[in-house]
Amino acid sequence: MLKRILTAVILLPLLILVLWLDNTVVMMIALTVVSVLAVGEILIATKYFSNKGIAVVCMVFVAVLPTFLCFNQLIRFFPALSGLFLLIMFVIMLFDHEKVKFQEIALMTFVSFLIPLSLSTIIFMQKDFEHGIFYVVLTFLIAWISDAGAYFIGSAMGKHKMAPKISPKKSWEGFFGGLAFSVVFVIIVGLGYPLFDSLISGETDFSVNVLLLIPLAVVGAVLSVIGDFSASLLKRQCMVKDFGSILPGHGGILDRFDSVLFVAPFLYFVFKFFSPLIIL
């Protein structure tokens, strides 16, 4: 637990810096690095990294995809880029069909799209809305606070297992603890954001509909658990405990961002259509 806390304390200032800069390019670079590392961890966990062709093509595609998504001048090339990626992956399978199986191509194609596409919705939040950085903070908060709450409550009093064959440590007590943590912290941030904005700008002419944030926190916390279970199932099938060790106490990058992959697209969709009801 100490390693887990120390790692969070070290990385928190870096996250705050990225959020404070509130810059699309900085956000894109940060999430591109996360995407590349996460896909690399899956390549290693599945042992597909030994096929250099698959590894290089996937890593290059994941590295450039956020750039094509986040700039209006390039987004029109996204279908062509995706088609080229799929073509190259199938060519690799055809030329090395005795070693490369379709399930390898299918899995790596899936994660090479899923991870950068999901994380790119965070960039869209930051650049599409007037209070975009508030929505980005909410996204990370709901994903990670619910996970932290589930961890601490589950460790202290977890007795009833949710899905022991997938994730033996996950308990119902931890799940409801995570829900409670998510709701409480979302309320605090929702009430505090206008005050924080007034300190920075000198005045504020908006308020946050905290009541609407509560169901978002609940649904987001549930999606966070689904993301965690999905990653746990993949790890179990790959027979690895963690996707990596780059974050002591947490595991790999994907171990920390698995919940974000499921929470971010949902919240972006909600913010896109209901933002006027959230920021009043």
C-alpha positions as CSV (number, residue, x, y, z in Angstrom):
1,M,0.0,0.0,0.0
2,L,2.9,2.4,0.8
3,K,4.3,2.0,-2.7
4,R,0.9,2.7,-4.2
5,I,0.6,5.9,-2.2
6,L,4.1,7.1,-2.9
7,T,3.7,6.5,-6.7
8,A,0.5,8.5,-6.6
9,V,2.2,11.4,-4.7
10,I,5.0,11.5,-7.2
11,L,2.8,11.4,-10.3
12,L,0.1,13.8,-9.0
13,P,2.2,17.0,-9.6
14,L,2.8,15.9,-13.2
15,L,-0.9,15.4,-13.8
16,I,-1.7,18.7,-12.2
17,L,0.9,20.4,-14.4
18,V,-0.7,18.9,-17.6
19,L,-4.2,20.0,-16.4
20,W,-2.9,23.5,-15.3
21,L,-1.4,24.2,-18.7
22,D,-4.8,23.5,-20.3
23,N,-3.2,23.1,-23.7
24,T,-4.5,20.7,-26.4
25,V,-1.0,19.8,-27.7
26,V,0.4,19.1,-24.2
27,M,-2.7,17.0,-23.4
28,M,-2.3,15.1,-26.8
29,I,1.4,14.4,-26.2
30,A,0.7,13.1,-22.7
31,L,-2.1,10.8,-23.7
32,T,-0.2,9.6,-26.8
33,V,2.6,8.5,-24.5
34,V,0.1,6.7,-22.3
35,S,-1.4,5.0,-25.3
36,V,1.9,3.8,-26.7
37,L,3.0,2.5,-23.3
38,A,-0.3,0.7,-22.8
39,V,-0.3,-1.0,-26.2
40,G,3.3,-1.9,-25.6
41,E,2.3,-3.6,-22.3
42,I,-0.3,-5.7,-24.0
43,L,2.2,-6.7,-26.7
44,I,4.5,-7.9,-24.0
45,A,1.8,-9.6,-21.9
46,T,0.4,-11.5,-24.9
47,K,4.0,-12.3,-26.1
48,Y,3.1,-10.8,-29.5
49,F,6.0,-8.4,-29.1
50,S,8.2,-11.2,-30.5
51,N,6.6,-10.5,-33.9
52,K,8.5,-7.3,-34.8
53,G,6.2,-6.5,-37.7
54,I,3.0,-6.5,-35.6
55,A,4.8,-4.6,-32.8
56,V,6.2,-1.8,-35.0
57,V,3.0,-1.3,-37.0
58,C,0.8,-1.1,-33.9
59,M,3.1,1.2,-32.0
60,V,3.5,3.6,-34.9
61,F,-0.3,3.6,-35.6
62,V,-1.1,4.3,-31.9
63,A,1.6,7.0,-31.8
64,V,0.2,9.0,-34.7
65,L,-3.6,8.3,-34.3
66,P,-4.2,11.0,-31.6
67,T,-2.6,13.7,-33.8
68,F,-4.9,12.8,-36.7
69,L,-8.0,12.9,-34.4
70,C,-7.2,16.1,-32.6
71,F,-6.5,18.5,-35.5
72,N,-9.3,19.5,-37.9
73,Q,-6.9,19.6,-40.8
74,L,-5.9,15.9,-40.3
75,I,-9.1,14.3,-39.1
76,R,-10.3,13.8,-42.7
77,F,-7.4,11.4,-43.2
78,F,-8.5,9.2,-40.2
79,P,-10.4,6.7,-42.4
80,A,-7.5,6.4,-44.8
81,L,-5.0,5.9,-42.0
82,S,-7.2,3.3,-40.4
83,G,-7.6,1.4,-43.7
84,L,-3.8,1.5,-44.3
85,F,-3.2,0.1,-40.8
86,L,-5.7,-2.7,-41.3
87,L,-4.2,-3.5,-44.7
88,I,-0.7,-3.7,-43.3
89,M,-1.8,-6.0,-40.5
90,F,-3.4,-8.4,-42.9
91,V,-0.4,-8.4,-45.2
92,I,1.7,-9.3,-42.2
93,M,-0.6,-12.2,-41.5
94,L,-0.5,-13.4,-45.1
95,F,3.2,-13.3,-45.4
96,D,3.8,-15.0,-42.0
97,H,0.6,-17.1,-41.8
98,E,2.4,-20.1,-40.3
99,K,3.2,-18.1,-37.1
100,V,0.7,-15.2,-37.0
101,K,-2.8,-16.2,-36.2
102,F,-6.0,-14.2,-36.9
103,Q,-6.7,-13.9,-33.2
104,E,-3.4,-12.1,-32.7
105,I,-4.2,-9.7,-35.5
106,A,-7.8,-9.2,-34.2
107,L,-6.7,-8.5,-30.6
108,M,-3.9,-6.1,-31.5
109,T,-6.1,-4.3,-34.0
110,F,-8.8,-4.0,-31.4
111,V,-6.6,-2.5,-28.6
112,S,-4.7,-0.3,-31.1
113,F,-8.0,1.4,-31.9
114,L,-9.6,1.2,-28.4
115,I,-6.9,2.7,-26.3
116,P,-6.0,5.9,-28.3
117,L,-9.7,6.4,-29.4
118,S,-10.9,6.3,-25.8
119,L,-8.2,8.5,-24.4
120,S,-8.7,11.0,-27.3
121,T,-12.1,11.8,-25.9
122,I,-10.3,13.4,-23.0
123,I,-8.6,15.7,-25.5
124,F,-11.9,16.5,-27.1
125,M,-13.3,17.4,-23.7
126,Q,-10.5,19.8,-23.1
127,K,-10.8,21.6,-26.5
128,D,-14.6,21.4,-27.3
129,F,-16.0,23.0,-24.1
130,E,-15.5,26.3,-22.4
131,H,-15.1,24.5,-19.1
132,G,-13.3,21.6,-20.7
133,I,-10.6,21.2,-18.1
134,F,-13.3,20.8,-15.4
135,Y,-14.8,17.9,-17.4
136,V,-11.3,16.4,-17.7
137,V,-10.8,16.6,-14.0
138,L,-14.2,15.0,-13.4
139,T,-13.3,12.1,-15.7
140,F,-10.1,11.2,-14.0
141,L,-11.7,11.8,-10.6
142,I,-14.6,9.5,-11.2
143,A,-12.4,6.7,-12.7
144,W,-9.6,6.9,-10.1
145,I,-11.4,7.9,-6.9
146,S,-13.9,5.1,-7.3
147,D,-11.0,2.7,-7.8
148,A,-9.2,4.1,-4.8
149,G,-12.3,3.9,-2.6
150,A,-13.0,0.4,-3.7
151,Y,-9.4,-0.6,-2.9
152,F,-9.3,0.9,0.6
153,I,-12.8,-0.1,1.7
154,G,-12.4,-3.6,0.1
155,S,-9.0,-4.1,1.9
156,A,-10.5,-3.0,5.2
157,M,-13.8,-4.9,5.2
158,G,-14.3,-6.8,1.9
159,K,-15.9,-10.2,2.5
160,H,-18.3,-10.8,-0.3
161,K,-16.5,-11.4,-3.6
162,M,-17.9,-9.9,-6.8
163,A,-16.3,-12.2,-9.4
164,P,-13.6,-14.3,-7.8
165,K,-12.7,-16.2,-11.0
166,I,-11.9,-12.9,-12.7
167,S,-10.6,-10.6,-9.9
168,P,-10.4,-12.4,-6.6
169,K,-9.7,-9.2,-4.6
170,K,-12.8,-7.3,-5.8
171,S,-15.6,-7.3,-3.2
172,W,-19.1,-5.8,-3.1
173,E,-18.1,-3.8,0.0
174,G,-15.3,-2.3,-2.0
175,F,-17.7,-1.6,-4.9
176,F,-20.1,0.3,-2.9
177,G,-17.3,2.1,-1.1
178,G,-16.0,3.2,-4.5
179,L,-19.4,4.5,-5.4
180,A,-19.6,6.5,-2.2
181,F,-16.1,7.9,-2.7
182,S,-17.0,8.9,-6.3
183,V,-20.2,10.7,-5.3
184,V,-18.7,12.5,-2.4
185,F,-15.6,13.8,-4.3
186,V,-17.7,14.8,-7.4
187,I,-19.9,16.9,-5.1
188,I,-16.9,18.5,-3.5
189,V,-15.3,19.3,-6.9
190,G,-18.6,20.5,-8.3
191,L,-19.2,22.9,-5.5
192,G,-15.5,24.0,-5.4
193,Y,-15.0,24.7,-9.1
194,P,-16.9,28.0,-9.3
195,L,-15.0,29.2,-6.2
196,F,-11.7,28.1,-7.6
197,D,-12.5,29.9,-10.9
198,S,-13.4,33.1,-9.1
199,L,-10.0,33.0,-7.3
200,I,-8.2,32.7,-10.7
201,S,-10.3,35.1,-12.8
202,G,-11.5,37.4,-10.1
203,E,-15.1,36.7,-10.8
204,T,-17.4,33.9,-11.9
205,D,-20.8,34.0,-13.6
206,F,-21.7,30.3,-13.5
207,S,-22.6,27.5,-11.2
208,V,-22.4,23.7,-11.4
209,N,-25.5,21.5,-11.3
210,V,-24.2,19.1,-8.6
211,L,-27.4,17.1,-8.6
212,L,-26.8,16.1,-12.2
213,L,-23.2,15.1,-11.4
214,I,-24.3,12.5,-8.9
215,P,-25.8,10.0,-11.4
216,L,-22.8,10.6,-13.6
217,A,-20.5,9.6,-10.7
218,V,-22.5,6.5,-10.1
219,V,-22.6,5.3,-13.7
220,G,-19.0,6.3,-14.1
221,A,-18.0,4.3,-11.1
222,V,-19.8,1.2,-12.5
223,L,-18.0,1.7,-15.8
224,S,-14.7,2.0,-14.0
225,V,-15.4,-1.5,-12.4
226,I,-16.3,-2.9,-15.8
227,G,-13.0,-1.6,-17.2
228,D,-11.1,-3.0,-14.3
229,F,-12.7,-6.4,-14.8
230,S,-12.0,-6.4,-18.5
231,A,-8.3,-5.8,-17.9
232,S,-8.3,-8.4,-15.2
233,L,-9.8,-11.0,-17.6
234,L,-7.2,-10.2,-20.2
235,K,-4.4,-10.5,-17.6
236,R,-5.8,-13.8,-16.4
237,Q,-5.8,-15.2,-19.9
238,C,-2.3,-13.9,-20.5
239,M,-1.3,-15.4,-17.1
240,V,0.2,-12.2,-15.8
241,K,-0.4,-10.4,-12.5
242,D,0.1,-6.9,-13.8
243,F,0.6,-5.4,-17.3
244,G,3.9,-3.9,-16.2
245,S,5.9,-2.5,-13.3
246,I,6.4,1.1,-14.4
247,L,4.2,2.3,-11.6
248,P,5.3,0.7,-8.3
249,G,2.3,-0.4,-6.3
250,H,-0.1,0.0,-9.3
251,G,1.5,-2.2,-11.9
252,G,1.7,-0.9,-15.5
253,I,0.2,2.1,-17.3
254,L,-2.8,0.0,-18.4
255,D,-3.4,-1.1,-14.8
256,R,-3.9,2.6,-14.0
257,F,-5.8,3.7,-17.1
258,D,-8.1,0.6,-17.7
259,S,-11.0,2.3,-15.9
260,V,-10.4,5.6,-17.7
261,L,-10.8,3.8,-21.1
262,F,-14.4,3.0,-20.3
263,V,-15.4,6.1,-18.3
264,A,-14.0,8.8,-20.7
265,P,-16.1,8.0,-23.8
266,F,-19.3,7.8,-21.8
267,L,-18.7,11.1,-20.1
268,Y,-17.7,12.9,-23.3
269,F,-21.0,11.7,-24.9
270,V,-22.9,13.1,-21.8
271,F,-21.0,16.4,-21.8
272,K,-21.5,16.8,-25.5
273,F,-25.3,16.7,-25.2
274,F,-26.0,17.9,-21.7
275,S,-23.2,20.4,-20.9
276,P,-25.7,23.4,-20.8
277,L,-27.5,21.5,-17.9
278,I,-24.3,20.9,-16.0
279,I,-22.6,24.3,-16.2
280,L,-25.4,26.9,-15.5
